[in-house]
Amino acid sequence: MTHTDEQVQNLVHQMYATAESTDWEFSAEDVRSQRGRRRLPVPDVKVLVLAAAVVVLILVGIGVARDSHAHKATTSGPTTTTSSTTVGTVSVPSGAVDASVANASAIMSAGGLKVIERYVSSTSPAGTVLAQTPAAGALVAKESTVTLTVSGGPSALRVPNVVGLGQAQAEAALGQAGLNVGSITTFRSMNFGAGVVVSENPAADSSLPPGASVDLTVSSGP
């Protein structure tokens, strides 16, 4: 049985009022023990009543606390936790390795990721993806870059470094290496003069099959 704080306070006041209003006068005969026994001192009955009230208050408080705990346990129910992929991240798709570079790029693009191709000399058919970084299943930020290592075939050609060259010079260097010029984009740069190559893709020292293309980014000036 539970009690409110107001009920408990009323109970204590009633017990104390009873102790105050009652005549607690005792004679020596009232507390005399049986014949031959010592006389016991008369206790302060008001103090005893007040102590009893305190004990009742403590016991009622314990009962209220237990009832409150039991109520929370039955109403709140079991705690459940859920897990979810971190917002803004994606899982790197699988299926790129051993696929053609075109198919692998499409897989990554569908997964919300960008691709950098890195060609190496290999006995595997030219254009076959040999590896990917990060690996399939890894969690990465959306629009992150995945590097695909692609076979350039056994006769793969080394990509020359054309960064810092004028566009015409860069195109000539690629042609001499047996490679073609791919797309050309412009980029506003404070470090390179207008018409100078800022970057190339694939990067210098990569391997490409004969006739493959290299994309160039050219500065439009400051």
N, C-alpha and C positions, 0 to 999 in steps of 0.2 A: 504494500500500500504506500503511495507517495503522498507527500504533504507539500503545500506551498510554503514559501518563506513566511507569509503572513500568518498561516496556521501555526507554524512552529513558534513564532514570536508570541502569539496569543497564549500558547500552551505554557511557555516559560513564564510569562507575566502572571498567569493564573496560579502557577505553583508558588511563585515568589510571594504573591499577594496572600495566598493561604498561609504561608510561613509567617508573614508580617502580622496578620490579623489574629492568629491563634495564640492563645495564652499557653506558653510552653513552660510554666512554672512547675518544678518538680520538688518534691520534698525528699529528704534523705531516705525516708522509708520506701519511696517509690523505686529507688535504685539500689536498695539494700539487697545484697545477695542472700542466698540461703545461710542459715545459721553457721557460724564458724568461718565464712568466706569474707574476703576483704571488700570494703566499699569501693565501688568503681566511680570514677569521676563522671559527672553528667556532661555529655557532649553538647556542643552548640547546635541545636536542632535546625536553626535557620541556615547555618552553614551547610548542614547535610542536605537540606531541601534544595538549596541553590546548586550544590554539587550534583545532585540527582538531575536537576534541570539541564545542567551542562551536558551530562552524559546522554540524556534523551536527545538534546540538540545534535550531538555528534553522531549518534546512531541514525537519526533521521536524515542527516546530511549524507551519510554513507549510502543510505538506501536511495536517496534522490540521485546521487552520482551514478550508482549502478543502473538505475532505471534509464537515466539519460544515455549512458553508454550502450545499453541494450537496444534502446530505440534507434540510435544512430546506426548500429550494426545491422538492424533489420530493414531500415528504410533506405540506407544508402546503397546497399547491395555490393557485390564484389567489384573491385576496381579493375578496369580493363585498360590496356594500353594498345595503341595502334602505331604502326610504323609506316612511313611513306618515304618515297624518294625525295630528297631535298629539292625544294623549289628552285627552278632555274638550272637544273642539271639533267643530263640525258645519259643513257647507257650506250656505249659504243656498240654499233651493230656488228654482228658476225656475218660470215659469208664472203668477206672480201678476199681472204687469202686463197690462192689458186684460181681466183676468177680473173677475167680480163680487167685491165685497168679501167676501161669504160664502165663495165658493170659494177666494179668496186666503188668507183666514184659516185655512181648513181645510188648505190646502197647508202653511202655516207651522207650524201645530200638529202636523201629521204629521211635520214635520222637527225637532220638538223645540224650537220657538221660540215666543215670545209676540208678540202684535201690538198696536200702537197705531194707531188710525185717525185720520188728519188730513184733514178735508174742505176742499175749496176750490171756489170757483165755477168752473164749466167748462161748455163747450158739449157735452162728452161726456155720455152718459147717466148720470143720477144712480146712484151705487153702483158705478161702474166705477173700477178701480184704475188710476191714471195713472203712478205711480212707486213705488219701494220703496227704503228705506235700512236696512241696507247692500244693495248690489246682489247679484243672483243670482251664486252661485259664491264669494262671500267666505267666509272661514273665521272663525267667531265661536264664543264659548263657548256651551255648551248652555244652553238656557232664556234666551238673550239676547232682546232686544226688537227687532223689525223694525217700522219705521214705514211704514205704507201711506198714500200720498197718494191720496185718493178723491175722485172728482167728486161735488159736491153738486148738480150741474145748474146751469143758467143762473140759477135763482131761489134759489140757496143762501142760507141764513140764517146770520148770525154768532152764535156761541155766546157768551152773556154770561159775565162773570166772577162766579161765585157763591161762590168760596172766601172763607171768613170770615163768611158769612151763616148765620143759623139755617136749619135744614132747611126750615121752612115758607116763609121768605122766598126761599130758593133755588128751590124748586119754583114759586113764583109768578113769579119772574123768567124762568124757562125757559118757562113757559106764555105769558107776554107776548111772548117772542121767537118764538113759533110752534113751540116744541119741547116734547117730552115728557120726563118723568123716567123714567130706566131703572132699573137695579138700585141698591139702596142697601146699602152695607156699613158696618160700624162699625169704628173704629180707636181704640185707646187712645193718647191724646196728652197730653203734658205742656204743650203750647203752646196748645191750643184747649180751650175749655170743652165740656161735654157738649152734644150737639145741634148743634154748629157744623160746617159743611162744611169738610173738610180738603183735598179735591181733587175734581176733576171730569174726566171722560173722555167725549168729546174735550175737550182743554184750551180755555180761553177764547180767543176770537178765531179759532177754527177755523170752518169753514163746513159747514153741514149742510143737507140737503134739508128742506123743510117737513115737520113731523111726526116727524122723527127723534128718537131718545132720547139723553139725556145721563146717564151713570152718576155717582152721587155717593158719596163716602166721608165718613162723618160721625163726629165724635169721640164716644167714649163717656166722655170725661173722663180725668183722671190715674189 
